[in-house]
Structure formats: C-alpha cells, structure tokens
Amino acid sequence: MKIFKRKFQHLSAHLLQDLQTLQEEGTIYAQFWQEDSNDFRFCRIRLTPAEIVDYVDASFAFDEFKGLLHQYGNSSLALAHLSNPQVRNRVEEYNRWTISIGQDETTFCFAAFLDKHLEALTCGSMPERYEFLSRTYTGDRRFILAEILEMFPTSVALLANRMGNRPSYDIEEEQDVRDLLYAIVKSVFPDARIEEHTRIHAGGAKLIDIVIPRISTVVEVKYVRNPQHAKKVADELRIDFESYHIHRDCKRLIAYIWDPNGYLVDRSNFINDLRGLRAKGESRFKVEVMVKP
C-alpha cells in the first residue's frame, strides 16, 4: 500500500489506518485510560509537519524491520540489517531501557522506532496535546467499534421491552451477549467473523468470539454467571490471552464483560489488572477491558 508516496508492505492494519488518517487529516487517533471516567477514551492527536515526517520515517523503518524479520527469523539480526542507522540506534537504546526495568516483552515494539518526543506523544504522556472525544465520529473505524460496545446496553434494553407484545430478546447467558453483539458489529464491519479458531497451539486451539480483520481487533465476551464465577473470570481471560497472541488479526483484544447483576465487586481493579500491552515471543497486542452494564 502506498501512503505518503512510500510503499508499505508489512505493517498491520491498525498502523496502516494511522498512516492513512495522518495523510488525510494530519492527525492520528489513540485510546488512553482516563481515571476520571474510569474508562478508555478516544482522542485526536494533531501532528506538526516535522512530527509527521518523523512518524512516517519511523513507520517506514518498522515496515522494513518486519520484512527483515520474516527473512531472517530473528529480531536482533533483522535490526542489524536495518538501512536507517539512526533508527537502529534508537531501537537498541529503547531495548536496553525496557530490559533494565524488567519489561523485556516490549523490546522491538513500534514505540521503540519512534524518537523520544513522538513516543511520549503517542503513548499518553503529553495530555496537553490530546483532544478527547465523546460522541463525535472520527473517521477511524476503531472508534465506531468503541461506540458500539459502549452503547450495547442500550440495544439490550430496547430488545428486552419490544412494542406490540413481541417476544423480548433476553440476555441469559454468554452466547446471548455474543450473538447480539456480533449481529450489530457485522452490520458495520462486513469482514467480522464469529467463533474463529486460533491456530493449533500446544496441542489445541481456542475459539475467539468475534474477529474483525479490518481493524486487527478481536473481541472476547464473558458473562458473569454468579459470585463464584466472578472470582474466576480474570483467570479465564489470562488463559485466553496466552492463546490469542498467535492469531494473525490480534493486534488489539477487547475483553467485553457482561455483569448484569454486579457480581464483580471491584471493577476498577479488575480492569486495571488485565488491561495493557501483552507480549509473547514476537507477538504483541493491546488488551482493553470493558465491564457492562
């Protein structure tokens, strides 16, 4: 794909989306955790011309690195063959820092290819630069998914009280949540698929509830059945995370927890313990957690 007159061949769909938006609007969009709302919120980040040049250069270097990684099968060897020595030195410095603080799993991530200013800007450290959005459509289709998930309880309530004595659609178990959510998501994301297997891994394969390749996102649905199950949900998700990293479209995983009876007594800590960057081997994905209603 050609963006900014450069050919990108190895970037994930969500990074290509960022580059396209940057080319069209001069902005990128991100989701950052907001303590005041106890939730992730989308924000617009407007880049200066100089920042755009640096961001595109870093993206092009990351694209080259991904191609070299496929060729050599080793991250360090791929980095050694990177054509941009400035970016190569930047990644090496970033890797040394992450290892020194015990976060080895974040080496060679996209943030490593950014300079320190852009890394801070795109990773949530410069709040004065962020335009937080509420219900305004941004053009970034990841925002549409966030709106669907946020407003899903409204859809459930409407179908529970249908007019004309029509039978209600009752949410009584996990499949009810997943089926209704999938029906809504599929109408907006035609490439969405339901109950897709990961590749066979460690003797078996896991079923992912909803996969949306266009935005490199998977959604895992959980229904909290009772107080006893509430104590196990976090562990169930951690087990899922270990399998989902091998799925080609998992660059962002949203754990959508339906807790109609409020069995999760400390939602804030539940979310904080699970959300964040997950890494295993060469695979990395961001975990977001939403608990509704």
C-alpha positions, 0 to 999 in steps of 0.5 A: 500500500502506498501512503505518503508516496512510500510503499508499505508492505508489512505493517498491520492494519491498525498502523496502516489506518494511522498512516492513512488518517495522518495523510488525510487529516494530519492527525492520528487517533489513540485510546488512553485510560482516563481515571476520571471516567474510569474508562478508555477514551478516544482522542485526536492527536494533531501532528506538526509537519516535522512530527509527521515526517518523523512518524512516517520515517519511523513507520517506514523503518518498522515496515522494513524491520518486519520484512527483515524479520520474516527473512531472517527469523530473528529480531536482533539480526533483522535490526542489524540489517536495518538501512536507517542507522539512526533508527537502529540506534534508537531501537537498541537504546529503547531495548536496553531501557525496557530490559533494565526495568524488567519489561523485556516483552516490549523490546522491538515494539513500534514505540521503540522506532519512534524518537523520544518526543513522538513516543511520549506523544503517542503513548499518553504522556503529553495530555496537553496535546490530546483532544478527547472525544465523546460522541463525535465520529472520527473517521477511524473505524476503531472508534465506531467499534468503541461506540458500539460496545459502549452503547450495547446496553442500550440495544439490550434494553430496547430488545428486552421491552419490544412494542406490540407484545413481541417476544423480548430478546433476553440476555441469559447467558454468554452466547446471548451477549455474543450473538447480539453483539456480533449481529450489530458489529457485522452490520458495520464491519462486513469482514467480522467473523464469529467463533474463529479458531486460533491456530493449533497451539500446544496441542489445541486451539481456542475459539475467539468470539468475534474477529474483525480483520479490518481493524486487527481487533478481536473481541472476547465476551464473558458473562458473569454467571454468579459470585463464584464465577466472578472470582474466576473470570480474570483467570479465564481471560489470562488463559485466553490471552496466552492463546490469542497472541498467535492469531494473525488479526490480534493486534488489539483484544477487547475483553467485553464483560457482561455483569448484569447483576454486579457480581464483580465487586471491584471493577476498577481493579479488575480492569486495571489488572488485565488491561495493557500491552501483552507480549509473547515471543514476537507477538504483541497486542493491546488488551482493553477491558470493558465491564457492562452494564 
